[in-house]
């Protein structure tokens, strides 16, 4: 999500019910917010719907092939930008994994980890921080 900070975006809360852990990627030095942890996803391109964008982003960032109908909607959060003018819509979905797996990372991420809700890292990108603050990880676990 290097470009289009103000553009709407879509992210996946990937949850493994058997271990109670969430998958996050660590942003590489090649992108903004290097070293921050995040949910996989990103901006929605013109003409894309949120689910389509997330399917594309999951393929690009994590090598995942997900059918749009397997993305269960959690919530859309609208966030007013610093200018106070526009809002940015952030669409969140849940993916339930039967087991922990290793994503195929592209250049945007240098590492990945599965975290319990009590052992999350301390540094996130903004959309991930919003998801955590809104209780979306807890909601995904109970989905």
DSSP file (Angstrom, degrees, kcal/mol; ACC not computed):
  #  RESIDUE AA STRUCTURE BP1 BP2  ACC     N-H-->O    O-->H-N    N-H-->O    O-->H-N    TCO  KAPPA ALPHA  PHI   PSI    X-CA   Y-CA   Z-CA
    1    1 A X              0   0    0      0, 0.0    41,-0.1     0, 0.0    30,-0.0   0.000 360.0 360.0 360.0  52.0    0.0    0.0    0.0
    2    2 A X        +     0   0    0      2,-0.1     3,-0.2    41,-0.0     2,-0.2   0.914 360.0  41.6 -72.5 -43.5    2.7    2.5   -0.9
    3    3 A X  S    S+     0   0    0      1,-0.2    40,-0.2     2,-0.1     4,-0.0  -0.598 101.8  38.0-100.8 162.6    0.6    4.8   -3.0
    4    4 A X    >   +     0   0    0     -2,-0.2     3,-1.6     1,-0.1    -1,-0.2   0.904  54.2 170.1  72.0  42.7   -2.9    6.0   -2.4
    5    5 A X  T 3  S+     0   0    0      1,-0.3    -1,-0.1    -3,-0.2    -2,-0.1   0.833  82.9  45.4 -55.3 -33.0   -2.8    6.5    1.4
    6    6 A X  T 3  S+     0   0    0      2,-0.0    -1,-0.3    82,-0.0    83,-0.2   0.521  93.6 102.4 -89.9  -5.6   -6.1    8.3    1.2
    7    7 A X  S <  S-     0   0    0     -3,-1.6    38,-0.1     1,-0.1    81,-0.1  -0.398  84.3 -96.0 -74.9 154.0   -7.7    5.7   -1.1
    8    8 A X        -     0   0    0     36,-0.2    36,-2.9    35,-0.1     2,-0.3  -0.309  48.5-168.5 -63.5 155.6  -10.1    3.1    0.3
    9    9 A X  E     -Ab  43  90A   0     80,-2.0    82,-3.0    34,-0.3     2,-0.4  -0.904  18.5-141.5-142.8 170.1   -8.6   -0.2    1.2
   10   10 A X  E     -Ab  42  91A   0     32,-2.8    32,-2.2    -2,-0.3     2,-0.3  -1.000  18.8-177.2-138.1 135.5   -9.4   -3.8    2.1
   11   11 A X  E     -Ab  41  92A   0     80,-2.7    82,-2.3    -2,-0.4     2,-0.5  -0.950  18.0-134.2-135.2 152.5   -7.6   -6.0    4.7
   12   12 A X  E     -Ab  40  93A   0     28,-2.7     2,-0.9    -2,-0.3    28,-0.6  -0.907   3.0-151.8-109.6 130.3   -7.9   -9.6    5.9
   13   13 A X  E     - b   0  94A   0     80,-3.3    82,-2.3    -2,-0.5     2,-0.7  -0.895  23.0-160.2 -92.3 106.0   -7.8  -10.7    9.5
   14   14 A X  E     -Cb  23  95A   0     -2,-0.9     9,-2.2     9,-0.5     2,-0.4  -0.820  13.4-176.2 -96.3 117.6   -6.4  -14.2    8.9
   15   15 A X  E     -Cb  22  96A   0     80,-2.9    82,-3.2    -2,-0.7     2,-0.7  -0.944  23.5-153.4-124.1 131.2   -7.2  -16.4   12.0
   16   16 A X  E  >> -Cb  21  97A   0      5,-2.9     4,-2.1    -2,-0.4     5,-1.2  -0.897   8.6-166.9-102.3 108.7   -6.3  -19.9   12.8
   17   17 A X  T  45S+     0   0    0     80,-1.0    -1,-0.2    -2,-0.7    81,-0.1   0.823  83.1  59.3 -66.2 -32.5   -8.9  -21.3   15.2
   18   18 A X  T  45S+     0   0    0     79,-0.4    -1,-0.2     1,-0.2    80,-0.1   0.828 121.7  24.0 -69.6 -29.8   -6.9  -24.4   16.2
   19   19 A X  T  45S-     0   0    0     -3,-0.5    -2,-0.2     2,-0.2    -1,-0.2   0.555  99.3-127.8-108.3 -11.9   -4.1  -22.3   17.6
   20   20 A X  T  <5 +     0   0    0     -4,-2.1    97,-0.5     1,-0.2     2,-0.3   0.818  63.6 134.7  69.5  30.6   -6.0  -19.0   18.3
   21   21 A X  E   < -CD  16 116A   0     -5,-1.2    -5,-2.9    95,-0.2     2,-0.4  -0.810  48.3-140.2-119.1 156.5   -3.4  -17.0   16.4
   22   22 A X  E     -CD  15 115A   0     93,-3.3    93,-2.9    -2,-0.3     2,-0.4  -0.894  19.7-126.7-113.1 139.9   -3.5  -14.2   13.7
   23   23 A X  E     +CD  14 114A   0     -9,-2.2    -9,-0.5    -2,-0.4     2,-0.3  -0.737  33.2 171.5 -89.5 130.2   -1.3  -13.9   10.7
   24   24 A X  E     - D   0 113A   0     89,-2.4    89,-2.1    -2,-0.4     2,-0.3  -0.972  22.2-139.1-135.1 153.0    0.6  -10.7   10.2
   25   25 A X  E     -ED  38 112A   0     13,-2.7    13,-2.4    -2,-0.3     2,-0.6  -0.847  14.3-131.8-109.3 148.2    3.3   -9.5    7.8
   26   26 A X  E     -ED  37 111A   0     85,-3.0    84,-2.8    -2,-0.3    85,-1.0  -0.885  30.1-120.1 -99.7 122.4    6.3   -7.3    8.7
   27   27 A X  E     - D   0 109A   0      9,-3.1     8,-2.8    -2,-0.6    82,-0.3  -0.352  28.5-130.2 -66.5 136.3    6.8   -4.5    6.2
   28   28 A X    >   -     0   0    0     80,-2.4     3,-1.4     6,-0.2     8,-0.1  -0.247  23.5-104.0 -82.3 171.1   10.1   -4.5    4.4
   29   29 A X  T 3  S+     0   0    0      1,-0.2     5,-0.1     5,-0.1    -1,-0.1   0.602 114.0  72.7 -68.8 -11.9   12.6   -1.7    3.9
   30   30 A X  T 3  S+     0   0    0     77,-0.4     2,-0.3     2,-0.1    -1,-0.2   0.545  98.9  47.3 -81.4  -7.5   11.3   -1.4    0.3
   31   31 A X  S X  S-     0   0    0     -3,-1.4     3,-0.5    77,-0.1   -29,-0.0  -0.807  96.3 -83.1-129.3 168.6    8.0    0.2    1.4
   32   32 A X  T 3  S+     0   0    0     -2,-0.3     3,-0.1     1,-0.2    -1,-0.1  -0.279 110.5  32.1 -68.6 161.8    6.8    2.9    3.7
   33   33 A X  T >  S-     0   0    0      1,-0.2     3,-2.1     2,-0.1    -6,-0.3   0.863  86.4-165.6  57.6  38.6    6.3    2.1    7.4
   34   34 A X  T <   +     0   0    0     -3,-0.5    -6,-0.2     1,-0.3    -1,-0.2  -0.255  68.5  21.9 -55.2 138.0    9.2   -0.4    7.2
   35   35 A X  T 3  S+     0   0    0     -8,-2.8    -1,-0.3     1,-0.3     2,-0.2   0.240  93.6 123.3  87.6 -13.3    9.4   -2.7   10.2
   36   36 A X    <   -     0   0    0     -3,-2.1    -9,-3.1    -8,-0.1    -1,-0.3  -0.520  59.5-127.8 -78.8 149.5    5.7   -2.2   11.1
   37   37 A X  E     +Ef  26 124A   0     86,-2.7    88,-1.5   -11,-0.2     2,-0.3  -0.714  35.6 170.4 -94.0 148.1    3.5   -5.3   11.3
   38   38 A X  E     -E   25   0A   0    -13,-2.4   -13,-2.7    -2,-0.3     2,-0.2  -0.988  38.3-102.0-153.3 162.3    0.2   -5.4    9.4
   39   39 A X        -     0   0    0     -2,-0.3     2,-0.3   -15,-0.2   -26,-0.1  -0.522  55.4 -98.6 -73.5 153.3   -2.7   -7.4    8.2
   40   40 A X  E    S+A   12   0A   0    -28,-0.6   -28,-2.7   -17,-0.3     2,-0.3  -0.589  81.9  71.3 -78.7 139.2   -2.4   -8.4    4.6
   41   41 A X  E     -A   11   0A   0     -2,-0.3     2,-0.3   -30,-0.2   -30,-0.2  -0.946  47.3-174.2 149.5-166.8   -4.3   -6.2    2.1
   42   42 A X  E     -A   10   0A   0    -32,-2.2   -32,-2.8    -2,-0.3    15,-0.1  -0.984  38.5 -11.0 170.0-159.8   -4.1   -2.7    0.7
   43   43 A X  E     -A    9   0A   0     -2,-0.3     2,-0.6   -34,-0.3   -34,-0.3  -0.196  53.5-123.3 -70.6 155.0   -5.7   -0.1   -1.5
   44   44 A X        -     0   0    0    -36,-2.9   -36,-0.2   -40,-0.1     3,-0.1  -0.871  27.9-136.8 -96.7 122.4   -8.6   -0.6   -3.8
   45   45 A X    >   -     0   0    0     -2,-0.6     3,-2.2     1,-0.1     8,-0.1  -0.375  37.9 -77.7 -75.0 157.9   -7.9    0.3   -7.4
   46   46 A X  T 3  S+     0   0    0      1,-0.3    -1,-0.1    -2,-0.1     3,-0.1  -0.310 120.7  18.2 -55.0 132.6  -10.3    2.3   -9.5
   47   47 A X  T 3  S+     0   0    0      1,-0.3    -1,-0.3    -3,-0.1     2,-0.3   0.327 100.5 117.2  87.2  -7.8  -13.2    0.1  -10.7
   48   48 A X    <   -     0   0    0     -3,-2.2    -1,-0.3     4,-0.0     2,-0.3  -0.636  58.7-136.6 -91.8 150.5  -12.5   -2.6   -8.1
   49   49 A X     >  -     0   0    0     -2,-0.3     4,-2.6    -3,-0.1     5,-0.2  -0.693  32.9-105.7 -93.8 158.1  -14.8   -3.7   -5.4
   50   50 A X  H  > S+     0   0    0     -2,-0.3     4,-2.4     1,-0.2     5,-0.2   0.895 119.9  48.5 -54.2 -44.8  -13.4   -4.3   -1.9
   51   51 A X  H  > S+     0   0    0      2,-0.2     4,-2.4     1,-0.2    -1,-0.2   0.920 112.1  49.2 -62.5 -42.8  -13.5   -8.1   -2.1
   52   52 A X  H  > S+     0   0    0      1,-0.2     4,-2.3     2,-0.2    -1,-0.2   0.923 111.3  49.9 -60.9 -44.2  -11.9   -8.1   -5.6
   53   53 A X  H  X S+     0   0    0     -4,-2.6     4,-2.9     1,-0.2    -1,-0.2   0.910 111.0  48.8 -61.5 -43.0   -9.1   -5.8   -4.3
   54   54 A X  H  X S+     0   0    0     -4,-2.4     4,-2.9    -5,-0.2     5,-0.2   0.900 108.8  52.3 -67.3 -40.0   -8.5   -8.0   -1.3
   55   55 A X  H  X S+     0   0    0     -4,-2.4     4,-1.7     2,-0.2    11,-0.2   0.929 113.4  45.7 -58.4 -44.7   -8.3  -11.2   -3.4
   56   56 A X  H  X S+     0   0    0     -4,-2.3     4,-2.5     2,-0.2    -2,-0.2   0.940 113.9  47.6 -63.3 -48.7   -5.7   -9.4   -5.6
   57   57 A X  H  X S+     0   0    0     -4,-2.9     4,-3.2     1,-0.2     5,-0.4   0.893 109.6  52.7 -62.5 -41.0   -3.7   -8.1   -2.7
   58   58 A X  H  X S+     0   0    0     -4,-2.9     6,-2.0     1,-0.2     4,-1.7   0.878 111.3  47.8 -63.4 -36.6   -3.7  -11.4   -0.9
   59   59 A X  H  X S+     0   0    0     -4,-1.7     4,-1.0     4,-0.3    -2,-0.2   0.927 117.2  41.9 -66.6 -45.4   -2.3  -13.0   -4.1
   60   60 A X  H  < S+     0   0    0     -4,-2.5    -2,-0.2     1,-0.2    -3,-0.2   0.939 124.8  32.4 -67.5 -48.6    0.4  -10.3   -4.6
   61   61 A X  H  < S+     0   0    0     -4,-3.2    45,-1.2    -5,-0.2    -3,-0.2   0.807 136.4  16.0 -84.0 -31.6    1.5  -10.0   -0.9
   62   62 A X  H  < S-     0   0    0     -4,-1.7    42,-2.4    -5,-0.4    -3,-0.2   0.386  92.8-117.2-128.5   1.4    1.1  -13.5    0.4
   63   63 A X     <  +     0   0    0     -4,-1.0     2,-0.4    -5,-0.3    -4,-0.3   0.754  62.8 151.5  66.8  23.1    0.7  -15.8   -2.6
   64   64 A X        -     0   0    0     -6,-2.0     2,-0.7    40,-0.1    -1,-0.2  -0.705  39.1-154.4 -93.2 139.1   -2.8  -16.8   -1.4
   65   65 A X        +     0   0    0     -2,-0.4     2,-0.4    -3,-0.1    -9,-0.1  -0.901  27.3 169.0-111.1 101.0   -5.5  -17.8   -3.8
   66   66 A X        -     0   0    0     -2,-0.7     2,-0.3   -11,-0.2    -7,-0.1  -0.916  32.9-130.2-117.2 136.8   -8.8  -17.0   -2.2
   67   67 A X    >   -     0   0    0     -2,-0.4     3,-2.4     1,-0.1     4,-0.2  -0.686  25.3-123.6 -81.2 138.4  -12.2  -17.0   -3.7
   68   68 A X  G >  S+     0   0    0     -2,-0.3     3,-1.7     1,-0.3    -1,-0.1   0.836 110.0  60.2 -52.2 -36.1  -14.1  -13.8   -3.0
   69   69 A X  G 3  S+     0   0    0      1,-0.3    -1,-0.3     3,-0.0   -18,-0.0   0.646  94.6  64.7 -70.5 -12.1  -17.0  -15.7   -1.4
   70   70 A X  G <  S+     0   0    0     -3,-2.4     2,-0.7     2,-0.1    26,-0.3   0.413  81.8  92.0 -88.4   2.0  -14.6  -17.1    1.2
   71   71 A X    <   -     0   0    0     -3,-1.7     2,-0.5    -4,-0.2    24,-0.2  -0.871  67.5-156.1 -96.6 111.8  -14.0  -13.6    2.6
   72   72 A X  E     -G   94   0A   0     22,-1.9    22,-2.7    -2,-0.7     2,-0.2  -0.783  20.8-120.3 -90.6 125.8  -16.5  -13.0    5.4
   73   73 A X  E     +G   93   0A   0     -2,-0.5    20,-0.3    20,-0.2     3,-0.1  -0.429  32.7 175.1 -67.6 130.4  -17.2   -9.3    5.9
   74   74 A X  E     -     0   0A   0     18,-2.9     2,-0.3     1,-0.3    19,-0.2   0.849  56.7 -50.2 -94.9 -61.0  -16.3   -8.0    9.4
   75   75 A X  E     -G   92   0A   0     17,-1.2    17,-2.6     2,-0.0     2,-0.5  -0.975  36.3-122.9-170.8 156.7  -16.9   -4.3    9.1
   76   76 A X  E     -G   91   0A   0     -2,-0.3     2,-0.5    15,-0.2    15,-0.2  -0.974  26.5-162.0-109.2 127.7  -16.2   -1.1    7.2
   77   77 A X  E     -G   90   0A   0     13,-2.8    13,-2.8    -2,-0.5     2,-0.5  -0.945   3.9-154.7-110.6 125.6  -14.5    1.7    9.2
   78   78 A X  E     -G   89   0A   0     -2,-0.5     2,-0.5    11,-0.2    11,-0.2  -0.883  12.8-167.9-100.6 128.3  -14.7    5.2    7.8
   79   79 A X  E     -G   88   0A   0      9,-2.4     9,-2.5    -2,-0.5     2,-0.2  -0.963  18.8-129.9-122.6 124.7  -11.9    7.4    9.1
   80   80 A X  E     -G   87   0A   0     -2,-0.5     7,-0.2     7,-0.2     2,-0.1  -0.531  29.8-126.3 -71.7 135.1  -11.8   11.2    8.6
   81   81 A X    >   -     0   0    0      5,-2.1     3,-2.3    -2,-0.2    -1,-0.1  -0.315  26.6 -99.0 -79.4 165.1   -8.5   12.3    7.2
   82   82 A X  T 3  S+     0   0    0      1,-0.3    -1,-0.1     2,-0.1    -2,-0.1   0.842 122.7  61.5 -52.9 -37.2   -6.3   15.0    8.8
   83   83 A X  T 3  S-     0   0    0      1,-0.1    -1,-0.3     3,-0.0    -3,-0.0   0.727 101.6-136.1 -63.3 -20.5   -7.6   17.6    6.4
   84   84 A X  S <  S+     0   0    0     -3,-2.3    -1,-0.1     2,-0.2    -2,-0.1   0.367  81.0  94.9  79.6  -6.3  -11.1   16.9    7.9
   85   85 A X  S    S+     0   0    0     -5,-0.0     2,-0.1     2,-0.0    -1,-0.0   0.983  79.3  28.7 -80.8 -68.4  -12.5   17.0    4.4
   86   86 A X        -     0   0    0     -6,-0.0    -5,-2.1     1,-0.0     2,-0.4  -0.359  66.9-134.7 -95.8 169.7  -12.7   13.4    3.1
   87   87 A X  E     - G   0  80A   0     -7,-0.2     2,-0.5    -2,-0.1    -7,-0.2  -0.914   9.9-142.0-119.4 153.0  -13.1   10.1    4.7
   88   88 A X  E     - G   0  79A   0     -9,-2.5    -9,-2.4    -2,-0.4     2,-0.5  -0.971  14.4-143.9-114.4 123.2  -11.2    6.9    3.9
   89   89 A X  E     - G   0  78A   0     -2,-0.5   -80,-2.0   -11,-0.2     2,-0.5  -0.762  12.5-167.0 -89.4 127.3  -13.2    3.7    3.9
   90   90 A X  E     -bG   9  77A   0    -13,-2.8   -13,-2.8    -2,-0.5     2,-0.5  -0.966   6.4-157.8-116.1 118.1  -11.3    0.7    5.3
   91   91 A X  E     -bG  10  76A   0    -82,-3.0   -80,-2.7    -2,-0.5     2,-0.4  -0.829   7.6-164.1-100.7 128.1  -13.0   -2.7    4.6
   92   92 A X  E     +bG  11  75A   0    -17,-2.6   -18,-2.9    -2,-0.5   -17,-1.2  -0.928   9.0 177.7-118.5 137.6  -12.1   -5.6    6.9
   93   93 A X  E     -bG  12  73A   0    -82,-2.3   -80,-3.3    -2,-0.4     2,-0.4  -0.874  20.7-130.6-129.5 160.7  -12.8   -9.3    6.2
   94   94 A X  E     -bG  13  72A   0    -22,-2.7   -22,-1.9    -2,-0.3     2,-0.4  -0.932  12.7-168.8-115.9 141.9  -12.0  -12.5    8.1
   95   95 A X  E     -b   14   0A   0    -82,-2.3   -80,-2.9    -2,-0.4     2,-0.6  -0.996  13.8-149.2-123.8 122.9  -10.4  -15.7    6.7
   96   96 A X  E     -b   15   0A   0     -2,-0.4     2,-0.4   -26,-0.3   -80,-0.2  -0.832  11.8-161.6 -93.9 122.1  -10.5  -18.7    8.9
   97   97 A X  E     -b   16   0A   0    -82,-3.2   -80,-1.0    -2,-0.6   -79,-0.4  -0.851  16.3-147.6-101.8 138.1   -7.5  -21.0    8.4
   98   98 A X  S    S+     0   0    0     -2,-0.4     2,-0.3     1,-0.2   -80,-0.2   0.774  84.6   7.1 -74.0 -25.1   -7.7  -24.6    9.6
   99   99 A X  S    S-     0   0    0    -81,-0.1    -1,-0.2   -82,-0.1     2,-0.1  -0.976  89.9 -88.7-149.6 160.4   -4.0  -24.6   10.4
  100  100 A X        -     0   0    0     -2,-0.3     2,-0.3    -3,-0.1   -78,-0.0  -0.486  50.4-178.3 -68.8 143.2   -1.1  -22.1   10.4
  101  101 A X        -     0   0    0     -2,-0.1     2,-0.6    -4,-0.0    -4,-0.0  -0.879  30.0-110.8-138.1 168.2    0.6  -21.8    7.1
  102  102 A X        -     0   0    0     -2,-0.3     2,-0.0     3,-0.0   -40,-0.0  -0.914  31.6-144.3-105.5 113.7    3.6  -20.0    5.6
  103  103 A X        -     0   0    0     -2,-0.6     2,-1.0     1,-0.1   -40,-0.2  -0.363  19.0-117.0 -71.3 156.3    2.6  -17.3    3.0
  104  104 A X        -     0   0    0    -42,-2.4     2,-0.1   -45,-0.1   -40,-0.1  -0.831  40.2-149.8 -92.3 100.4    4.8  -16.6    0.0
  105  105 A X        -     0   0    0     -2,-1.0   -43,-0.2   -43,-0.2   -44,-0.1  -0.416   7.7-151.5 -77.3 143.6    5.8  -13.0    0.7
  106  106 A X    >   -     0   0    0    -45,-1.2     3,-1.6    -2,-0.1   -45,-0.1  -0.284  47.9 -74.3 -95.1-168.5    6.5  -10.5   -2.0
  107  107 A X  T 3  S+     0   0    0      1,-0.3   -77,-0.4    -2,-0.1   -79,-0.1   0.650 122.6  73.1 -65.5 -15.4    9.0   -7.5   -1.7
  108  108 A X  T 3  S+     0   0    0    -81,-0.1   -80,-2.4   -78,-0.1     2,-0.4   0.730  99.1  47.2 -72.1 -20.7    6.5   -5.6    0.5
  109  109 A X  E <   -D   27   0A   0     -3,-1.6   -82,-0.2   -82,-0.3     3,-0.1  -0.956  52.2-173.5-127.0 141.8    7.1   -7.9    3.5
  110  110 A X  E    S+     0   0A   0    -84,-2.8     2,-0.3    -2,-0.4   -83,-0.1   0.573  75.8   1.2-103.5 -14.2   10.4   -9.2    5.0
  111  111 A X  E     -D   26   0A   0    -85,-1.0   -85,-3.0     2,-0.0     2,-0.3  -0.970  57.3-152.3-161.8 167.8    8.8  -11.6    7.5
  112  112 A X  E     +D   25   0A   0     -2,-0.3     2,-0.3   -87,-0.3   -87,-0.2  -0.972  12.7 179.8-145.1 158.8    5.6  -13.0    8.8
  113  113 A X  E     -D   24   0A   0    -89,-2.1   -89,-2.4    -2,-0.3     2,-0.5  -0.987  28.6-124.5-155.4 155.8    4.4  -14.4   12.1
  114  114 A X  E     -D   23   0A   0     -2,-0.3     2,-0.4   -91,-0.2   -91,-0.2  -0.922  36.5-171.1-100.3 125.9    1.3  -15.9   13.8
  115  115 A X  E     -D   22   0A   0    -93,-2.9   -93,-3.3    -2,-0.5     2,-0.2  -0.912  21.4-131.5-120.4 142.8    0.4  -14.0   17.0
  116  116 A X  E >   -D   21   0A   0     -2,-0.4     3,-1.1   -95,-0.3   -95,-0.2  -0.523  36.9-108.4 -78.2 161.8   -2.0  -14.6   19.8
  117  117 A X  G >  S+     0   0    0    -97,-0.5     3,-0.6     1,-0.3    -1,-0.1   0.802 121.1  50.6 -62.1 -28.2   -4.2  -11.6   20.7
  118  118 A X  G 3  S+     0   0    0      1,-0.2    -1,-0.3     0, 0.0    -3,-0.0   0.593 111.0  48.1 -85.8 -10.9   -2.2  -11.2   23.9
  119  119 A X  G <  S+     0   0    0     -3,-1.1    -1,-0.2     2,-0.0    -2,-0.2  -0.046  75.6 145.9-120.6  31.6    1.2  -11.3   22.2
  120  120 A X    <   -     0   0    0     -3,-0.6    -3,-0.1    -5,-0.1    -4,-0.0  -0.339  53.6-106.8 -67.2 149.6    0.8   -8.8   19.4
  121  121 A X        -     0   0    0      1,-0.1    -1,-0.1     2,-0.1     3,-0.0  -0.160  24.6-123.9 -66.8 174.1    3.8   -6.8   18.4
  122  122 A X  S    S+     0   0    0      1,-0.1     2,-0.5     2,-0.0    -1,-0.1   0.640  86.0  67.7 -99.5 -15.1    3.8   -3.1   19.3
  123  123 A X        +     0   0    0    -88,-0.2   -86,-2.7   -85,-0.0     2,-0.3  -0.927  59.6 162.5-117.5 122.0    4.3   -1.4   16.0
  124  124 A X  B     -f   37   0A   0     -2,-0.5   -86,-0.2   -88,-0.3     2,-0.2  -0.850  39.8-108.1-128.8 161.8    1.6   -1.4   13.3
  125  125 A X     >  -     0   0    0    -88,-1.5     4,-2.3    -2,-0.3     3,-0.3  -0.477  49.0 -98.7 -78.5 166.7    0.6    0.4   10.1
  126  126 A X  H  > S+     0   0    0      1,-0.2     4,-2.6     2,-0.2     5,-0.2   0.904 119.4  51.4 -60.5 -48.6   -2.5    2.6   10.5
  127  127 A X  H  > S+     0   0    0      1,-0.2     4,-1.9     2,-0.2    -1,-0.2   0.868 113.3  46.9 -60.2 -33.2   -5.2    0.2    9.1
  128  128 A X  H  > S+     0   0    0     -3,-0.3     4,-2.3     2,-0.2    -1,-0.2   0.904 110.8  51.2 -72.5 -41.5   -4.0   -2.6   11.4
  129  129 A X  H  X S+     0   0    0     -4,-2.3     4,-2.6     1,-0.2    -2,-0.2   0.901 110.4  50.3 -60.0 -41.0   -4.0   -0.3   14.4
  130  130 A X  H  X S+     0   0    0     -4,-2.6     4,-2.4     2,-0.2    -1,-0.2   0.925 109.2  51.3 -62.6 -45.1   -7.5    0.7   13.6
  131  131 A X  H  <>S+     0   0    0     -4,-1.9     5,-2.6    -5,-0.2     6,-0.5   0.909 112.7  45.4 -59.6 -43.0   -8.6   -2.9   13.3
  132  132 A X  H ><5S+     0   0    0     -4,-2.3     3,-1.4     1,-0.2    -1,-0.2   0.932 113.2  49.4 -67.0 -45.5   -7.1   -3.7   16.7
  133  133 A X  H 3<5S+     0   0    0     -4,-2.6    -2,-0.2     1,-0.3    -1,-0.2   0.854 109.3  52.9 -61.9 -35.6   -8.6   -0.6   18.3
  134  134 A X  T 3<5S-     0   0    0     -4,-2.4    -1,-0.3    -5,-0.2    -2,-0.2   0.480 115.5-115.7 -79.7  -2.9  -12.0   -1.4   16.9
  135  135 A X  T <>5 +     0   0    0     -3,-1.4     4,-2.1    -4,-0.3    -3,-0.2   0.723  69.3 141.1  78.0  21.7  -11.9   -5.0   18.3
  136  136 A X  H  >< +     0   0    0     -5,-2.6     4,-2.4     2,-0.2    -4,-0.2   0.784  65.9  56.4 -72.9 -25.7  -11.9   -6.7   14.9
  137  137 A X  H  > S+     0   0    0     -6,-0.5     4,-2.2     2,-0.2    -1,-0.2   0.948 110.5  44.6 -67.4 -45.9   -9.4   -9.4   15.9
  138  138 A X  H  > S+     0   0    0      1,-0.2     4,-1.4     2,-0.2    -2,-0.2   0.904 114.2  50.2 -61.1 -41.3  -11.7  -10.5   18.7
  139  139 A X  H  < S+     0   0    0     -4,-2.1     4,-0.5     1,-0.2    -1,-0.2   0.896 109.6  51.0 -64.8 -39.8  -14.7  -10.3   16.4
  140  140 A X  H >< S+     0   0    0     -4,-2.4     3,-1.0     1,-0.2    -2,-0.2   0.895 106.2  55.0 -64.3 -39.9  -12.8  -12.4   13.8
  141  141 A X  H 3< S+     0   0    0     -4,-2.2    -1,-0.2     1,-0.3    -2,-0.2   0.834 114.0  40.9 -63.7 -32.1  -12.0  -15.0   16.4
  142  142 A X  T 3<        0   0    0     -4,-1.4    -1,-0.3     1,-0.2    -2,-0.2   0.438 360.0 360.0 -94.0   0.5  -15.7  -15.4   17.2
  143  143 A X    <         0   0    0     -3,-1.0    -1,-0.2    -4,-0.5    -2,-0.1   0.475 360.0 360.0 -69.6 360.0  -16.9  -15.2   13.6
